[in-house]
Amino acid sequence: MSGPLKVRPPFTANVLQKVEAVPWPCVPADLLPIFVALGVRSESSVMFWNKVYEGALGWSSELGKFGAHAVLCDPHRLIVYGGKAIGAGQRR
């Protein structure tokens, strides 16, 4: 991949871009962890919203071990702040 990974800004400037996991035909809940990883590597902030399973984002606390900046707001929503420095000893 060449160039930086950027998230397209939302239409409203004061709102975070979000990825919602909902049943077909939208983003499946099984693919949400992949989108979270992409959000960590991107150059902006993204909210991930799992409307399907409560508590399915419980693993997100492990992201801090890799130097990612993420906040679990409630059992359904996770905000990832991309573009931050990754932990010591790791490269971008």
N, C-alpha and C positions, 0 to 999 in steps of 0.2 A: 504494500500500500504506500503510495506516495502522497505526501502532504499531511497536514493535521486533520484530526477527526473533529468536526464541528457539528453542534446541534443547531438546527435551524431555529431562529428565535420565534416565539409565538406572536400572534397578531396583537395581543395586548402586552405592552412593555412591562407591566408590573406583575405579570403572572409567570410562573415557571412552566416550561415545556413539560408535558407529562406523557408517560406511556402507560396505558391502562390495559391490564390483563382481564379480558372478559370472554365469554363463550363466543363461538363461531358467529360471524366471520371476522372477528377482530383478532388481536394478538392473543395467542393461547398462553395460559398461565405457565405451562411447562417451559416456554421460551423466555420468560421474564428474567431469569438469572443471566442469560446471554446478553440481554439488553442492559442489565445493570453493569456488567463488565464493560460494555461499550461506553456506558455513561461515565464510569470511573475514568476511562481513558480519554474522554472528550474534553473540549475546552470550555464547557459551560455547565450549568447546573440543570438537573433533570429530576422530576418527581416520578417515581414508579408506584403505581396503584394496582394492587392485586385485589380485585373485587370478587374473585372466585373462592379463595381459601383464606380463612382467618388464621393469622400466625404463620403463614407460609414464608414470610420474610424474616423469620427469627434468626436465620443464618447470617443476616447482614452485619451482625456485630463482629463477625470474623473478618470483614473487609478491612477493619482497622489494623489488623496484623500485617496487611500488605501495604499499609501506608495510605489507604484510601480515606477520604473524608465523606462519611455518610451518617445520616441521622434517621433513625426509625421513629417516625412521628406517632404512629399507632400500629395495631396489628396488620393494617392494610396498606399503609403508605410509607415510602422510603424516599428521602431526598439525598441525592448524590451530588457532591460538589466536585466537578471535574476540573482539570487544569491545575491542580495543586501538585506540590512536590511529592514524589513517592518516597517511601521510607528509606533509611540509610542502607547503602549497599545494593540498591536496586536501580536499574536504568529505565529511562523512558523510551 
